[in-house]
Amino acid sequence: MQSEKLASLGLLAAGVAHELNNPLTSIVMNTHLALEEVGAEAPIRAELRKIDADAGRCRRIVEDLRAFAHVRQVERVPTAVDALVEQALASTAHDVDRWAVSVRRELAPGLPKVPCDPARLVQVLVNLLANAAYAAGEGGRVVVRARREDAWLAFEVEDDGPGIPAALRSKIYDPFFTTKPDGTGLGLSISHGIVSEHGGRMEVESLTREDAGPDGRTGTTVRVLVPVDGAEA
């Protein structure tokens, strides 16, 4: 029943993405043309920039819908771990700057290359880092780690935000479930699917004020394990 429900959601998502893509492309192109035509001091320029920004957000939603609907064969390429992490950090620089979050890298030395679809695994890390920056909030802290664990390569993204309430933890992979005011609720669902396609698994540990220890520490750590020696979850 669950697989049938997800398949139906996938078809719906694909249809919505297809129908929205053409008008969105037209809006973006015409907004850019209008920005080129109006003067730098024209009052309407600020409104055009708002339209462009909102259209960009809509396009990202469409891309999330397409990713959710699209299942493809994973094409594994041996890829350096530091390259994956650096690309993900570069892609989330805007989120980090927006929230004035500090990011620390803790990559173990001598890590093997991980057989993966690089673009897809970077997408997972981007989703996790963006979520962590949002959760940590202004002045918060995010740590990204990578280390070898037997036949697995383990990535971790940790934040010092308020944590995920216990009642919501079972829903975090559900399509369209989100606590963000501008979220699509697809990031973790898509990430979970990508990791599963790689024969790996995701694990989440979270502490709120209600279940924090004596030190009062709160936050969330998401672990992504992908096989490096043919192991599967």
trRosetta pair geometry for C-beta under 8 A, 3 or more apart (Angstrom, degrees):
i j d omega theta_ij theta_ji phi_ij phi_ji
1 4 5.8 -57 -150 36 30 111
1 5 6.4 32 152 -21 64 106
2 5 5.6 -53 -149 34 32 114
2 6 6.4 30 154 -16 66 105
3 6 5.8 -53 -147 38 32 110
3 7 6.3 36 152 -22 65 105
4 7 5.6 -52 -147 35 32 113
4 8 6.4 33 153 -19 64 104
5 8 5.8 -55 -152 35 30 110
5 9 6.4 30 151 -17 64 106
6 9 5.5 -52 -147 38 34 113
6 10 6.3 41 151 -25 65 103
6 175 7.2 136 -124 -11 81 135
7 10 5.5 -51 -150 32 32 116
7 11 6.7 32 152 -17 64 101
8 11 5.8 -52 -151 35 34 110
8 12 6.4 33 151 -17 65 106
9 12 5.6 -56 -148 39 33 112
9 13 6.1 35 154 -22 67 107
9 68 7.6 -67 131 147 102 122
9 175 5.6 124 157 80 154 160
10 13 5.7 -53 -144 36 29 111
10 14 6.3 31 156 -20 64 105
10 68 6.5 -150 -113 132 71 80
10 69 4.4 130 -168 -129 74 64
10 71 7.7 -10 -148 -23 151 102
11 14 5.8 -53 -147 35 30 112
11 15 6.4 29 155 -18 63 107
11 69 7.1 127 -70 -140 18 111
12 15 5.8 -59 -151 37 30 110
12 16 6.3 27 156 -16 66 108
13 16 5.9 -56 -145 38 30 109
13 17 6.1 30 157 -20 65 109
13 65 4.3 -163 -174 -166 94 86
13 66 7.5 -163 142 -65 101 25
13 68 5.0 -66 156 87 167 116
13 69 4.2 -163 90 -59 107 108
14 17 5.8 -56 -147 37 28 112
14 18 6.3 29 155 -21 63 107
14 65 7.3 179 -73 149 29 94
14 66 7.1 79 -114 -117 63 55
14 69 3.7 162 -60 178 87 158
14 70 7.5 118 -95 -57 106 70
15 18 5.8 -55 -148 34 29 111
15 19 6.4 22 158 -14 65 109
16 19 6.0 -60 -147 39 30 107
16 20 6.1 19 160 -13 66 114
16 65 5.9 -97 83 -169 105 155
17 20 6.1 -65 -144 42 26 105
17 21 6.2 38 159 -43 64 105
17 62 4.9 123 -139 -160 82 77
17 65 4.0 -176 -67 101 111 121
17 66 4.7 155 -176 -62 163 79
17 69 6.7 -138 11 12 138 141
18 21 6.0 -47 -148 11 26 116
19 22 7.6 -63 -172 26 29 99
20 23 6.5 -73 -159 49 43 98
20 24 5.6 39 154 -24 79 119
20 58 7.1 -134 171 166 127 108
20 62 5.3 -147 94 -97 123 118
21 24 5.8 -66 -148 40 26 112
21 25 6.3 29 158 -24 66 106
21 62 5.7 138 -82 -174 77 148
22 25 5.8 -52 -148 31 30 112
22 26 6.7 28 155 -17 62 105
23 26 5.5 -54 -150 37 38 114
23 27 6.3 41 152 -23 69 103
24 27 5.6 -51 -148 34 34 112
24 28 6.4 31 155 -17 66 105
24 55 6.1 151 -158 -163 83 93
24 58 5.6 -153 -120 112 125 119
24 59 5.6 153 162 -81 138 82
24 62 6.4 -132 15 -27 167 153
25 28 5.9 -56 -148 37 30 109
25 29 6.2 26 157 -16 65 110
26 29 6.0 -57 -143 39 28 108
26 30 6.1 18 163 -10 65 113
27 30 6.3 -64 -144 43 23 103
27 31 6.1 25 158 -21 63 111
27 51 7.2 -130 174 166 105 106
27 55 4.9 -163 113 -115 120 136
28 31 5.9 -58 -146 36 26 111
28 32 6.4 24 157 -17 63 107
28 52 7.0 87 -132 -133 68 72
28 55 5.0 179 -76 138 80 140
28 56 7.5 100 -108 -68 115 64
28 59 7.1 31 -60 -56 139 136
29 32 5.9 -59 -153 36 29 109
29 33 6.5 28 151 -18 64 106
30 33 5.4 -49 -145 36 36 114
30 34 6.3 39 153 -21 66 103
31 34 5.6 -53 -148 36 32 111
31 35 6.4 35 152 -21 64 104
31 48 5.7 158 -161 -169 88 89
31 51 5.1 -158 -117 106 135 116
31 52 4.8 175 138 -77 141 85
31 55 6.5 -175 4 10 154 153
32 35 5.6 -51 -148 34 33 114
32 36 6.6 33 152 -19 63 103
32 52 7.1 98 -66 -110 68 122
33 36 5.8 -56 -154 34 33 111
33 37 6.5 27 151 -19 66 109
34 37 5.7 -60 -148 36 34 110
34 38 6.2 20 163 -13 71 108
34 48 5.4 -149 104 -127 118 138
35 38 6.5 -56 -135 37 27 99
35 45 6.8 89 -129 -139 75 82
35 48 5.3 175 -76 132 85 139
35 49 7.3 91 -105 -70 124 69
35 52 7.1 12 -47 -52 139 142
38 42 4.1 -95 172 42 111 157
38 44 5.9 -121 -131 75 160 105
38 45 5.4 -165 107 -76 132 88
38 48 7.0 165 27 -6 144 154
39 42 4.6 123 58 -35 78 98
39 45 7.5 -94 83 -51 50 129
40 45 7.0 41 -163 -86 27 169
41 45 7.6 171 127 8 6 141
42 45 4.7 113 73 -29 86 100
43 46 6.9 -47 -179 21 47 104
43 47 7.8 34 136 -4 68 106
44 47 5.3 -58 -161 41 56 113
44 48 6.0 60 143 -26 80 102
45 48 5.6 -53 -148 35 33 113
45 49 6.5 36 153 -21 65 103
46 49 5.7 -52 -152 33 32 112
46 50 6.7 36 149 -20 63 102
47 50 5.5 -50 -153 32 37 114
47 51 6.6 39 148 -19 66 101
48 51 5.5 -49 -151 34 36 113
48 52 6.3 38 150 -21 66 104
49 52 5.5 -50 -147 36 34 114
49 53 6.3 36 153 -20 66 104
50 53 5.7 -53 -147 36 31 110
50 54 6.2 27 156 -15 66 107
51 54 5.9 -59 -146 41 29 107
51 55 6.1 29 155 -20 65 109
52 55 5.8 -55 -145 38 28 111
52 56 6.4 33 152 -23 62 104
53 56 5.6 -53 -152 32 31 115
53 57 6.7 32 150 -18 63 101
54 57 5.6 -49 -151 33 36 112
54 58 6.5 38 149 -18 65 103
55 58 5.5 -51 -149 37 36 113
55 59 6.4 40 150 -23 65 102
56 59 5.5 -51 -149 32 33 114
56 60 6.7 35 151 -20 63 100
57 60 5.7 -51 -154 32 35 112
57 61 6.7 38 147 -20 64 101
57 182 7.0 -62 -160 -178 137 120
58 61 5.5 -51 -153 33 37 114
58 62 6.5 40 148 -20 66 101
59 62 5.4 -49 -150 34 37 114
59 63 6.4 39 149 -20 66 102
60 63 5.5 -49 -148 35 35 114
60 64 6.5 39 150 -20 64 101
60 184 8.0 -150 119 -30 87 134
61 64 5.6 -52 -152 34 34 113
61 65 6.5 36 150 -20 65 103
61 184 5.2 160 -127 -88 83 129
62 65 5.6 -52 -150 35 33 113
62 66 6.4 34 152 -19 65 104
63 66 5.7 -52 -148 36 33 112
63 67 6.3 33 153 -19 65 105
64 67 5.7 -54 -146 37 31 110
64 68 6.3 33 154 -21 65 106
64 184 4.8 116 96 83 160 163
64 186 4.2 123 168 77 117 141
64 187 7.0 -55 -130 -66 125 61
64 190 6.7 -122 -154 -35 77 147
65 68 5.7 -54 -148 35 30 112
65 69 6.3 20 157 -13 65 111
65 184 7.7 -119 -52 -172 76 143
65 186 7.0 -121 -73 -83 45 169
66 69 5.9 -63 -145 42 29 105
66 70 5.7 15 162 -16 68 120
67 70 6.0 -63 -132 40 25 104
67 123 7.4 -167 -142 -179 149 152
67 186 7.3 124 74 148 104 126
67 190 4.9 33 123 -136 117 138
68 175 6.4 97 -154 -128 137 120
68 186 5.1 -82 -62 -154 129 124
68 189 6.4 28 -118 105 107 118
68 190 5.5 -89 -81 -80 70 98
68 193 7.8 128 -132 13 54 154
71 193 7.7 -103 -104 175 87 129
71 197 7.8 -179 -153 -92 82 128
74 116 7.6 -62 -179 -159 118 50
74 117 4.9 -122 -156 -29 80 122
74 120 7.0 -100 -124 47 91 159
74 197 4.8 147 -49 146 123 107
74 198 5.9 166 -142 -84 165 62
75 117 5.5 85 56 -100 63 98
76 115 4.1 34 174 166 126 92
76 116 5.7 2 -133 -64 80 9
76 117 6.4 -73 -87 -49 45 62
76 198 7.7 115 -91 -131 106 85
77 115 7.1 165 69 -147 14 60
77 116 7.0 -49 51 69 61 47
77 117 7.2 79 14 -108 88 35
77 118 6.1 -44 62 -24 115 102
78 113 3.9 60 176 123 93 135
78 114 7.3 150 -147 69 54 23
78 115 5.5 -31 -83 -87 61 67
79 83 6.2 -115 175 71 90 122
79 84 6.0 87 132 -53 122 107
79 113 5.7 145 56 -167 21 95
79 114 5.8 -37 62 62 81 74
79 115 7.7 125 11 -111 79 20
79 116 5.6 -71 29 51 124 96
79 118 4.7 151 -101 -87 158 105
79 121 7.5 168 70 51 149 141
80 83 4.2 84 75 2 99 109
80 84 7.2 -169 94 -9 54 82
80 111 8.0 107 -162 89 64 103
80 113 5.6 -51 -76 -107 46 87
81 84 5.7 -55 -156 33 37 112
81 85 6.4 30 153 -15 69 107
81 107 6.5 161 115 -151 118 121
81 111 4.6 -27 16 109 143 144
81 113 7.4 -158 -27 -120 72 39
81 114 6.0 79 -77 -9 84 113
81 146 4.9 165 172 150 134 157
81 153 6.7 -154 -93 -167 124 134
82 85 5.7 -55 -145 40 35 110
82 86 6.0 33 158 -19 69 109
82 107 5.9 85 -89 174 87 170
82 111 7.7 144 -31 51 83 126
82 146 8.0 -151 -71 50 54 149
83 86 6.0 -54 -139 39 28 108
83 87 6.3 28 160 -18 63 108
83 118 7.7 -30 113 -144 113 126
84 87 6.1 -60 -150 36 25 108
84 88 6.4 22 155 -16 62 109
84 114 7.4 -25 -19 46 150 124
84 116 7.7 31 -92 70 142 145
84 118 6.5 -137 -96 -146 92 83
84 121 5.8 -34 -143 111 132 115
84 122 5.7 -143 -153 -80 75 79
84 125 6.4 128 155 -9 94 154
85 88 5.8 -59 -150 38 30 110
85 89 6.3 29 154 -18 66 108
85 105 6.6 103 151 -131 141 117
85 107 6.5 -138 14 -78 165 130
85 125 6.7 -135 -110 -167 50 158
85 144 6.0 150 -148 132 114 136
85 146 6.4 -114 -59 -24 134 135
85 155 7.8 -177 -84 -129 99 116
86 89 5.6 -54 -145 38 32 111
86 90 6.3 35 154 -21 65 104
87 90 5.7 -52 -148 34 32 112
87 91 6.4 29 153 -18 64 107
87 118 7.9 55 46 169 161 105
87 122 5.0 -44 102 -127 120 134
88 91 5.7 -58 -150 37 32 110
88 92 6.4 8 158 -2 66 112
88 122 5.1 -161 -70 -155 86 75
88 125 3.6 -54 -113 110 159 120
88 126 5.0 -141 -144 -63 85 66
88 129 5.8 139 152 -6 107 143
88 144 7.9 167 91 -140 127 159
89 92 6.1 -70 -143 48 30 96
89 93 6.9 63 152 -64 63 78
89 96 7.8 19 -162 -30 76 148
89 103 6.7 154 -134 135 113 157
89 105 7.8 -46 -66 -74 150 114
89 129 6.9 -155 -95 -139 54 165
89 144 7.3 -132 -73 20 106 159
90 93 5.9 -16 -158 -29 35 114
91 122 7.1 102 2 164 148 109
91 126 4.8 -41 98 -111 132 121
92 95 4.7 -43 -173 38 83 116
92 96 5.9 87 128 -25 86 97
92 126 5.7 176 -52 -144 105 71
92 129 4.3 -151 3 111 174 125
92 130 5.3 -140 -125 -67 117 75
92 133 6.6 174 168 -15 119 143
93 96 5.6 -57 -148 39 34 113
93 97 6.1 31 156 -17 69 108
94 97 5.9 -57 -146 40 28 107
94 98 6.1 35 154 -28 64 108
95 98 5.6 -51 -144 31 29 116
95 99 6.6 1 166 5 63 108
95 101 7.7 -11 129 25 76 130
95 129 7.1 135 74 126 139 87
95 130 4.8 -165 -70 -125 171 73
95 133 4.3 119 141 80 108 155
95 134 7.0 -58 -165 -48 117 78
96 99 6.8 -76 -151 50 23 89
96 101 5.0 -103 -146 59 66 99
96 103 5.8 -45 -128 -28 135 125
96 129 7.8 -33 -58 163 101 109
96 133 5.4 -109 -84 -115 53 139
96 142 7.6 -105 -112 34 98 138
97 100 7.2 21 -168 -75 33 46
98 133 7.5 84 61 149 96 128
99 133 5.1 156 37 169 140 91
99 134 6.9 -159 -60 -93 151 34
99 136 6.6 112 139 81 141 93
99 137 6.0 -142 -161 -167 119 21
99 138 5.4 -130 -168 -82 67 48
99 140 6.7 -22 147 31 120 104
100 138 5.3 35 48 -152 109 71
100 139 5.6 1 103 -61 111 51
101 132 7.9 134 179 121 159 83
101 133 4.8 -143 11 -136 159 83
101 136 5.1 87 -122 89 122 136
101 137 7.8 125 -82 74 101 22
101 138 7.8 -115 -62 -127 69 23
101 139 7.5 -7 -96 57 47 4
101 140 5.0 -20 -119 69 93 82
101 141 6.9 168 -167 -91 83 17
101 142 5.5 39 159 -4 127 110
102 140 7.6 -149 28 102 73 40
102 141 5.3 -19 65 -113 97 70
102 142 7.2 177 87 30 48 69
103 129 7.8 24 -121 -151 133 111
103 142 4.9 -19 -107 74 75 102
103 143 7.6 158 -159 -91 54 29
103 144 6.8 11 -173 -2 101 104
104 141 7.3 3 0 -170 107 97
104 142 7.4 174 23 92 67 52
104 143 4.9 -20 66 -112 98 78
104 144 7.5 178 86 27 49 64
105 143 7.9 163 -89 -159 16 62
105 144 5.7 -22 -112 69 63 94
105 145 7.9 145 -169 -88 47 41
106 143 6.1 12 2 -177 116 106
106 144 7.2 173 30 88 72 44
106 145 4.4 -19 75 -106 102 85
106 146 7.7 166 94 23 61 55
107 111 6.7 -80 175 -12 95 138
107 145 7.1 175 -79 -154 44 44
107 146 4.8 8 -124 49 79 102
107 147 7.8 -180 -156 -64 41 63
108 111 5.7 108 79 -62 89 101
108 145 8.0 51 -26 -176 84 85
108 146 6.4 -120 18 99 83 66
108 147 4.1 83 -16 -111 135 79
108 148 6.5 -112 82 6 148 77
111 114 8.0 -23 153 -40 109 94
111 146 6.2 7 -97 127 162 112
111 147 7.3 -126 -95 -127 113 30
111 148 6.1 177 -125 -44 76 97
111 153 7.0 82 -169 -131 114 109
112 148 6.9 73 12 -92 94 125
112 153 7.4 -121 64 -80 88 117
112 228 5.5 110 80 -175 127 141
114 121 7.6 155 103 -149 129 173
114 153 4.7 -75 -97 17 124 165
114 226 5.9 71 -173 93 129 124
114 228 5.6 -80 -118 -98 71 96
115 227 7.8 -26 55 95 103 77
115 228 6.9 138 13 -133 85 51
116 120 7.2 -139 165 68 95 96
116 121 4.5 18 157 -33 142 143
116 198 5.9 1 -123 -126 88 132
116 226 6.2 21 -85 159 119 157
117 120 4.0 34 96 24 114 118
117 121 6.3 148 74 -17 61 87
117 194 7.9 -114 62 -162 118 101
117 197 8.0 -17 14 111 130 122
117 198 7.4 -132 16 -84 90 103
118 121 6.0 -63 -142 40 28 103
118 122 6.1 29 160 -19 66 108
119 122 5.8 -55 -148 37 28 112
119 123 6.5 37 150 -26 61 103
120 123 5.4 -47 -154 27 34 118
120 124 7.0 39 148 -20 62 97
120 194 4.9 -172 169 -150 106 124
120 197 7.5 -58 155 75 153 133
120 198 7.8 174 106 -54 125 114
121 124 5.5 -42 -156 27 41 115
121 125 6.7 37 149 -13 66 102
121 194 7.0 179 -84 149 46 125
121 198 7.1 61 -81 -68 103 154
121 226 7.2 -28 -117 -48 127 163
122 125 5.7 -56 -149 41 37 109
122 126 6.1 42 151 -25 69 105
123 126 5.6 -51 -145 34 30 115
123 127 6.5 33 155 -19 62 103
123 190 7.3 -73 141 129 122 119
123 191 7.2 -158 119 -96 84 77
123 194 6.5 169 79 -73 113 170
124 127 5.9 -57 -155 34 29 110
124 128 6.5 22 153 -14 65 108
124 191 4.4 112 -128 -141 79 94
124 194 5.3 -144 -63 83 111 136
124 195 6.2 100 -118 -56 150 93
124 224 6.2 106 146 -115 136 159
125 128 5.7 -56 -146 40 34 109
125 129 6.0 31 157 -17 68 109
125 144 7.6 58 -159 -143 109 133
125 155 6.6 -83 -95 170 102 155
125 157 7.2 151 -146 -57 68 132
125 224 7.8 -108 -77 24 73 155
126 129 5.9 -57 -142 40 27 107
126 130 6.1 26 159 -18 64 109
127 130 6.0 -58 -145 37 26 109
127 131 6.3 25 157 -17 63 109
127 187 4.0 165 -148 -176 117 105
127 188 6.7 172 153 -71 131 48
127 190 7.0 176 -74 73 159 105
127 191 4.8 -136 69 -60 149 129
128 131 5.8 -56 -148 38 30 111
128 132 6.2 30 154 -21 65 109
128 157 4.1 138 145 32 119 157
128 191 6.8 121 -47 -139 89 161
128 222 5.2 -138 -137 74 119 140
128 224 7.4 -113 -48 -30 156 125
129 132 5.6 -54 -144 37 31 112
129 133 6.3 33 157 -20 65 104
129 142 6.8 89 -146 168 73 150
129 144 6.8 -13 -93 -77 105 127
129 157 5.9 -123 -75 -137 58 142
130 133 5.9 -51 -147 34 30 110
130 134 6.5 29 154 -16 62 107
130 187 7.3 -115 72 -143 122 155
131 134 5.8 -59 -152 38 31 111
131 135 6.1 26 154 -17 67 110
131 157 7.9 94 66 117 98 138
131 159 7.9 -130 116 -17 72 145
131 187 6.6 172 -55 112 114 147
131 188 7.3 52 -68 -61 156 100
131 222 7.8 49 81 -11 134 147
132 135 5.7 -56 -143 40 31 109
132 136 6.0 31 158 -21 67 108
132 142 4.6 102 134 -124 123 119
132 157 5.1 -125 -45 155 146 110
132 158 7.2 83 -136 96 134 16
132 159 3.9 -179 -159 -54 84 119
132 161 7.5 -162 -158 -12 52 121
132 220 7.3 -142 -109 76 79 101
132 222 7.8 -125 -65 17 108 112
133 136 5.9 -53 -141 36 27 110
133 140 7.5 155 -149 72 43 120
133 142 6.0 -42 -76 -46 64 148
133 159 7.5 -138 -53 -106 23 130
134 137 7.4 23 168 -68 33 55
134 161 7.9 13 102 -88 53 153
134 180 6.4 -18 172 -102 156 120
135 140 7.5 -163 101 153 58 169
135 159 4.7 107 85 103 114 157
135 161 3.3 -113 151 -9 86 166
135 162 7.2 -130 -172 31 86 68
135 219 7.6 112 132 -143 123 66
135 220 6.2 -37 150 27 166 121
136 140 2.5 171 161 119 95 146
136 141 6.0 -161 -147 43 135 33
136 142 5.5 -105 -34 -56 153 88
136 159 4.3 -124 -60 -162 94 110
136 160 5.7 58 -125 50 91 68
136 161 4.8 -102 -77 -58 34 90
136 219 7.8 23 -94 -124 78 103
137 140 4.9 100 56 -32 59 126
137 161 6.2 116 -5 -114 93 94
140 159 6.4 23 153 -168 131 96
140 160 5.6 -172 -163 62 93 91
140 161 6.2 10 -141 -72 152 73
141 159 7.1 154 87 -151 55 53
141 160 4.7 36 53 8 95 124
142 157 6.9 -10 -171 -171 101 85
142 158 6.9 156 -157 82 52 53
142 159 5.2 -18 -102 -98 78 78
142 160 7.9 -129 -70 5 43 78
143 156 7.4 -1 108 110 92 100
143 157 7.5 166 84 -152 52 40
143 158 4.5 -6 56 57 98 105
143 159 8.0 -172 21 -74 68 35
144 155 7.3 -16 -171 -170 86 91
144 156 7.1 165 -155 87 41 58
144 157 5.4 -6 -106 -104 77 74
144 158 7.9 -169 -74 22 33 70
145 154 7.7 -6 111 115 98 91
145 155 7.0 153 84 -160 58 44
145 156 4.1 1 53 53 105 103
145 157 7.9 -163 23 -68 70 34
145 158 7.4 28 -3 -3 109 108
146 153 6.8 0 -168 177 97 93
146 154 6.9 165 -148 88 48 54
146 155 5.2 -13 -98 -102 83 68
146 156 7.6 -167 -70 20 40 70
147 153 7.9 172 88 -156 28 56
147 154 5.5 -17 63 61 74 100
148 152 7.5 144 -163 82 52 51
148 153 6.3 -36 -104 -105 59 61
148 154 7.5 142 -125 17 9 86
148 228 7.3 -56 -128 26 94 154
149 152 4.7 -21 72 70 91 102
149 153 7.6 152 26 -106 77 13
149 154 4.8 42 -1 -20 122 124
149 225 7.1 -60 57 -125 128 114
150 231 7.7 54 118 -34 102 162
151 227 6.0 -5 140 -145 96 83
151 228 6.3 -163 179 54 54 76
151 229 4.1 -98 -143 48 94 113
151 230 7.2 -65 -171 55 128 59
151 231 3.8 108 116 -20 134 135
152 200 7.6 115 -141 -126 105 97
152 225 4.5 -8 -174 -167 135 104
152 226 6.8 135 -157 67 78 30
152 227 6.0 -57 -104 -101 65 45
152 228 6.6 136 -137 6 14 91
152 231 6.3 -73 -65 70 78 138
153 225 7.2 153 73 -152 44 54
153 226 5.3 -22 58 64 97 84
153 227 7.7 66 13 151 82 5
153 228 4.9 93 -32 -47 99 117
154 223 6.0 -22 -163 -164 101 103
154 224 7.2 148 -156 77 49 49
154 225 5.2 -17 -100 -98 74 80
155 223 7.1 150 80 -157 52 50
155 224 4.4 -8 58 58 103 101
155 225 7.8 -164 25 -72 67 36
155 226 7.8 23 -1 5 104 101
156 221 5.8 -8 -167 -171 107 102
156 222 7.1 157 -151 80 55 46
156 223 5.2 -18 -98 -100 82 72
156 224 7.7 -170 -74 21 36 69
157 221 7.2 164 82 -150 42 54
157 222 5.2 -7 56 55 92 96
158 219 6.3 52 179 145 83 130
158 220 7.2 -174 -144 95 52 45
158 221 4.3 -10 -101 -102 88 87
158 222 7.9 -171 -75 22 46 58
159 219 5.2 -163 95 -156 56 101
159 220 5.6 9 49 51 95 80
159 221 8.0 -175 21 -75 56 49
160 217 7.4 -78 -138 -161 93 84
160 218 6.9 91 -174 80 60 67
160 219 4.4 -53 -117 -81 33 131
161 218 6.9 -82 103 120 37 102
161 219 5.6 104 40 -118 54 65
161 220 6.4 -19 54 9 104 96
162 208 6.2 27 157 -130 75 80
162 209 7.2 -34 -159 -24 85 92
162 218 5.6 -11 -147 140 31 144
162 219 8.0 79 24 -80 8 41
163 206 4.6 132 -158 172 86 93
163 207 4.9 -110 -100 86 143 36
163 208 3.7 -146 83 -73 131 60
163 209 7.6 -173 34 -14 128 52
163 211 7.8 -152 151 53 161 97
163 212 7.7 -155 -25 -65 153 95
163 218 4.6 -103 -25 -173 111 97
163 219 6.0 -27 -71 3 79 8
163 220 5.8 143 -123 -55 52 84
164 168 5.6 -119 177 82 94 108
164 169 5.3 114 117 -84 123 80
164 172 6.7 -17 -152 -72 157 130
164 204 7.4 2 28 157 148 129
164 206 4.2 -7 33 163 92 170
164 208 7.2 -114 64 -55 26 105
164 220 5.8 63 -14 -91 98 129
165 168 4.9 74 68 12 88 105
165 169 7.4 -141 93 -32 45 81
165 208 5.9 34 -93 -54 52 157
165 210 7.9 52 -129 25 75 133
166 169 5.9 -38 -151 -1 36 117
166 208 7.4 -108 -28 15 76 128
166 210 7.5 -87 -12 83 112 133
166 211 7.0 95 -55 -25 115 140
168 171 5.4 -71 -165 42 59 111
168 172 6.8 80 143 -59 84 83
168 179 7.1 24 -165 -56 158 128
169 172 6.2 -26 -156 -17 39 114
169 204 6.8 -172 -156 100 100 128
169 206 6.4 -165 -100 39 117 131
171 174 4.8 -40 -167 7 70 126
171 177 4.8 -143 155 -175 104 165
172 177 6.9 -134 -120 98 22 126
172 188 5.4 -49 154 118 86 164
172 204 6.6 23 63 -9 157 173
173 188 5.5 -111 -102 128 53 106
173 189 5.5 115 -176 -96 58 63
173 192 4.8 37 -137 -33 117 163
173 202 7.9 146 -87 74 123 134
174 177 4.1 60 77 -8 104 130
174 185 7.5 -30 98 175 76 111
174 189 6.7 -51 110 -82 15 117
175 185 6.6 88 169 127 39 99
175 186 6.2 20 -145 -107 75 72
175 189 4.6 91 -85 -131 63 170
176 184 7.2 -69 -114 158 57 63
176 185 4.0 61 -167 95 22 136
176 186 6.7 18 -67 -63 49 76
176 189 7.9 4 -9 -13 46 153
177 185 4.8 144 50 -154 24 119
177 189 7.9 118 34 -47 87 116
178 183 3.6 -163 -170 96 147 125
178 184 6.7 125 -44 75 149 22
178 185 3.6 -116 -29 -74 99 82
179 183 7.3 32 56 30 37 146
180 183 3.1 93 63 -24 117 117
183 187 7.3 -75 -160 -1 107 117
184 187 7.0 117 60 -28 95 80
185 189 7.3 39 145 -6 65 123
186 189 5.3 -72 -153 50 47 113
186 190 5.4 46 154 -24 84 109
187 190 6.1 -62 -150 37 21 106
187 191 6.2 18 156 -17 62 111
188 191 5.3 -53 -141 39 35 114
188 192 6.1 41 157 -25 67 103
189 192 5.9 -51 -148 32 27 112
189 193 6.7 26 152 -16 60 106
190 193 5.7 -59 -155 36 32 112
190 194 6.4 32 151 -20 67 105
191 194 5.7 -54 -148 34 33 111
191 195 6.3 30 156 -16 66 106
191 202 7.0 79 125 -76 101 153
191 224 7.9 -89 169 -97 110 127
192 195 6.0 -56 -148 38 29 109
192 196 6.3 30 153 -19 63 108
192 202 5.5 -95 -110 20 75 140
193 196 5.7 -56 -147 37 31 112
193 197 6.4 36 153 -23 65 104
194 197 5.6 -52 -152 32 32 114
194 198 6.8 25 151 -14 63 105
195 198 5.7 -60 -155 38 35 109
195 200 4.5 -84 -179 81 85 107
195 201 6.5 117 140 -110 121 6
195 202 5.2 108 67 -43 166 97
195 224 5.6 -126 -110 -147 133 100
195 225 7.9 77 -169 56 120 49
195 226 6.8 -120 -146 -78 79 93
196 199 7.7 54 -178 -67 35 15
196 200 7.0 -109 -81 62 25 60
196 201 7.4 51 -89 -95 66 51
196 233 7.8 -85 -121 49 61 132
198 226 4.9 -27 132 -133 134 110
198 227 7.4 -177 147 26 86 81
199 226 7.2 90 72 -152 76 67
199 227 5.2 -33 101 8 118 123
199 231 7.4 157 139 105 121 50
199 232 4.0 -82 -169 -119 110 89
199 233 6.4 161 163 8 56 79
200 224 6.5 47 141 178 141 75
200 225 5.1 -176 -162 95 102 58
200 226 3.9 -57 -70 -96 143 56
200 227 6.3 -154 -78 -13 81 70
200 232 7.9 -105 -64 -144 34 55
200 233 5.7 80 -168 -28 22 122
201 224 7.9 -178 92 -148 39 46
201 225 5.5 0 55 55 77 103
201 233 3.9 131 -35 -123 111 158
202 222 6.5 -12 -169 -174 103 95
202 223 6.8 154 -158 83 51 57
202 224 5.5 -16 -104 -101 79 68
202 225 7.8 -175 -82 20 32 72
203 222 7.3 158 82 -158 48 49
203 223 4.3 -6 58 57 98 108
203 225 7.4 33 -1 -7 106 108
204 220 6.7 -15 -166 -168 94 102
204 221 7.4 159 -153 85 48 52
204 222 5.3 -13 -103 -106 79 74
204 223 7.6 -158 -71 22 34 73
205 220 7.1 162 88 -154 50 54
205 221 4.9 -3 59 57 97 98
205 223 7.7 39 1 -10 98 105
206 219 7.3 -128 -141 114 63 35
206 220 4.2 -7 -106 -106 94 85
206 221 7.5 -169 -74 25 53 59
207 211 5.6 -128 -143 91 70 90
207 212 5.0 94 165 -93 115 69
207 213 7.5 -43 -147 -7 147 77
207 217 6.4 49 91 106 148 74
207 218 5.0 -143 103 -130 89 50
207 219 6.2 15 51 44 93 53
207 220 7.8 -167 25 -74 58 49
208 211 5.8 64 50 29 75 86
208 212 6.8 -110 98 -37 30 89
208 218 5.8 34 -135 -136 25 116
209 212 5.6 -35 -135 1 29 121
209 216 7.6 1 -129 -156 73 78
209 218 6.1 -31 -60 -76 57 134
212 215 7.4 -108 165 73 103 63
212 216 5.3 48 135 -148 142 31
212 217 5.8 172 -153 62 110 44
212 218 5.3 -63 -82 -72 126 76
213 216 7.5 -90 76 -27 55 24
213 217 6.6 1 44 37 93 91
225 233 6.9 118 89 -80 112 113
227 230 6.1 -107 156 65 133 7
227 231 4.1 -169 -124 62 117 72
227 232 6.0 -49 -41 -75 147 45
227 233 7.9 -140 -46 -33 102 69
228 231 7.8 10 39 25 50 99
